[in-house]
Amino acid sequence: PPSAPSTKCYRCCTSHSSSSSEPFPLSDPCLSLFFSHCISAPVGPHFTECISREQETFRCWWSPGGFHNLSFPGALRVFYLKKDSPNSEWKECPEYSHLKRECFFDVNHTSVWIPYCMQLRGQNNVTYLDEDYCFTVENIVRPDPPVSLNWTLLNISPSGLSYDVMVNWEPPPSADVGAGWMRIEYEIQYTERNTTNWEALEMQPHTQQTIYGLQIGKEYEVHIRCRMQAFVKFGEFSDSVFIQVTEIPSQDSNFPFKLALIFGVLGILILILLIGISQQPRLMMILLPPVPAPKIKGIDPELLKKGKLDELNFILSGGGMGGLSTYAPDFYQDEPWVEFIEVDAEDADAAEKEENQGSDTQRLLDPPQPVSHHMNTGCANAVSFPDDDSGRASCYDPDLHDQDTLMLMATLLPGQPEDGEDSFDVVERAPVIERSERPLVQTQTGGPQTWLNTDFYAQVSNVMPSGGVVLSPGQQLRFQESTSAAEDEAQKKGKGSEDSEEKTQKELQFQLLVVDPEGSGYTTESNARQISTPPNTPMPGSGYQTIHPQPVETKPAATAENNQSPYILPDSPQSQFFAPVADYTVVQEVDSQHSLLLNPPPRQSPPPCLPHHPTKALAAMPVGYVTPDLLGNLSP
Amino acid sequence: MIIFNLMSIKQGQWAVLLWPYLLTASIPLDCRDEQGGLSHCPSISQEKLLDRVIQHAELIYRVSEESCSLFEEMFIPFPLQLQRNQAGYPCITKALPIPSSKSEIQQISDKWLLHSVLMLVQSWIEPLVYLQTTLNRYDGVPDMLLNKTKWVSEKLMSLEQGVVVLIKKMLDEEMMTTTYSEQGLFQDDGQPEMLEYVMRDYTLLSCFKKDAHKMEILLKLLKCRQNDMHSCA
């Protein structure tokens, strides 16, 4: 029949809209049906809706649709079928309200959980609906809105910008919630006044709820609706309630006042303090103690000022009333760094270490490195060497136990021999070296032992490219064993390579720098040059003159001359030197090879390659430290 | 317990609601003794027992409603979904003289209320078990649906036990709990995908939902009556 699609589509659309809050899905068959039929075809008489408010009664409304000839009262009649038994019958509406086109079912005619079917019939029993409008009462319940909606202010945020509100209400009076006849849950919605984007809070069955985060000054509109729990249809919204909280002026006025008070008090306190300090110098001392100026004992700080270098150097060299001599012991005792000079990575021989612990010089002394190439590559080999912060920048190769760069060391100060043990164990490792050519280092026994075992303050005269340091003695020392050492040396010559086990031998092979016992504290440049004559060309950029282990020969002459110094001269044609070894050496120049010239040469062969080489030579004998302004002159 | 897939909001709500009830509601029904008979639960009061029974019923209704919606979405073509608003399908009705309006309910006795509830519960135990088996054979049935129906079926059995105990306590009568029979009311036909069978299952779920609601309200009215006779008018 032609009306079939229209009624079907109509009910489809209405039922879908009433049952769910979602919009039509586009692929909905109802939608297609709607567009194809509902728009064009006239709609016949139909029921608009049946609603129960409290699950005890219900009402149904109908509409004649497009059939205006049926719009007069009584043209359409409502029949219902209550399927509570197999042989039930259609009955007419118990109570009409023709004005509203409503059929009302009272308590006696309402049964829950029993299907009802409704029909619209015309005068002559013509049925206008293709499908009966069937339902069960609990599914058409739309509860009345809650009543007595009210709100109370819970709190205001510390910033004073937002607040929370507790809303409470009563369940609809018609719904028998107390007896459990209906289980209701509520939904609150709120929005800013005069806007329509309602925000819904979560549904819950209690009769109060908190709205968080409302803003001060704005006016909000709140309303509520409810539905049966686990059902779909909502009731109507209640009347709106308006919430507004304006700013609290007291808080605002308090805040700046407090702030001003605090600042004022602070300012006054500061003022009093300043006045007190200015009046009372003692107070000033307590509060702002003076910063200590740099001081050196025994030296007038005035001398440290610029331009008074000479006096300072004089004093430091001990020319004063023994300023340095008394000074020096204190000096090195006060300097903790002296003790921390470690020479190399010794083997894990504790005993050996014990012996050596007292003598940094000993550590610095090492069996000389015969081969230059070995020395040069020594650094590379020492990659694996753990370089802890021991102050040695050298590339000691622990495996080889040799310190390629040798420390021509001269022990500087007499000290107590620690024990009769071999203090030169460090150097004993020299025998371990398997290099073919071992520099014969004159060993010192006895006397050197003494000074080797003691800690002393050694001046670094030079630094090897491999990192070893050349020490020079600071003071005159006994040189008793030079002769004996010379003897030993003759024996030890060439012996080192095979003597790897003889650690107990009290042979210490050193390559020593002859110390000038003059006590001048400085070595002349010529001496230094003699000291450090590299057998091969210096490595570019080395910056230092290297003292290579060289075969040491006895030099009776040297020894004789060095009666005062306990050192053995390394006997090499190149390394004859009698230079006084000083505590400090002033670097006068840097020559073309980037060596630090301790005493500038008399300009025999000016280096051609470096025309810009600084030729400033200090007029005075270099006696002192390299001051920064001098250093500037030295850099090439 | 059953692991539920918390994908949709509905599920989330349900799960959130479920757990506290599970904790409380699963406890009291340890009053059965070894032979399946009944024993008093001296440790729990009657009010508490009734409360827990009511909680059971509420949850059962909620879960059954969700199961029905799920099933409807998955398997029922939309035009036939109009039956949500209509009840033009026959439910499994036995000649149960169960009151169907508030006034009727208020007029009947406690004894009759309890017996009505028990009858309802017992009439649904077997069909739900059957529903489990048929649902498993659907193509693409979501696990959630299976879990829910399984849960409902189990909870219904617990509810039955609770009501039996309640009857024993309140009415001092001994009732028997349902025993399973392999021979159910329904035959296990093949071809579950045919519309006819789909509609049958859908009808089953809808009718059970309705009856679950009924159980809940009956129990609640009973409770109200227990507390205060006069305010439950």
Interface residues (C-beta under 8 A of the other chain):
Chain A: K8 R11 C12 S15 S18 S19 D28 P29 C30 Q55 E56 K83 D84 V107 N108 T110 S111 V112 W113 I114 P115 Y116 C117 E131 D132 Y133 C134 F135 T136 E138 N139 I140 D176 G178 A179 G180 W181 R183 Q229 A230 F231
Chain B: I54 E58 Y61 R62 E65 P77 F78 P79 L82 Q83 R84 N85 Q86 A87 G88 P90 S100 S101 K102 S103 K210 D211 H213 K214 E216 I217 K220 L221 K223 C224 S231 C232
